[in-house]
């Protein structure tokens, strides 16, 4: 079926924030004298990527058997992340060039993210996201905080765009995001900017360069 809409994940596809979360989680854990081992960090990053702040805090609480209430962990982690977000947010290399290759007369476009609304506001302002997506910037906060791989935020974006799921292609950098796109009945392109290709194998196509999105969209994957 012909592609009519492209739904972008935000972090790791549009906004270069992966290093921020890495730094924040190291700081968050170091305050308790904790740290991820090399192997456990690979596992944790795959799990945390795409989670809401609440789900992420719950994951860390369970993993380390922390006595703190989830709400306390959310507040603490949020304060660290917010300070880092306010310093520097940049585009993922290649996104702006890709945007110029995708005719908005042909495709409707949206963002579907698990990012907390307050952090999303920072990113929108720093990167002028409405210039690219107008009002079509959607968060899991609008679908009951259902984190990926739940397909809710993708389906919500498609509904707002007025396009059926089977006519949407999702651009994702995380295994959970790709699983969510599949659950939504959408095609997906996995971008290996965060995870290695083997972790994105559930996508219809896996790419190393964002500019390749234009090629595969044109082929109607």
Secondary structure, DSSP 8 states (H G I E B T S, - for coil): ----EEEE-SBTTTB--HHHHHHHHHHHHHTTT----HHHHHHHHHHHTT--HHHHHHHHHHHHT--S-HHHHHHHHHHHHHHHHTT---B-TTHHHHHHHS-TTT-EEEEEE-S-HHHHHHHHHHHTTHHHHTT-EEEGGGGTT--TTSSHHHHHHHHHHT--GGGEEEEESSHHHHHHHHHTT-EEEEETTSS-GGGGTTSSEEESSTTHHHHHHHTT-
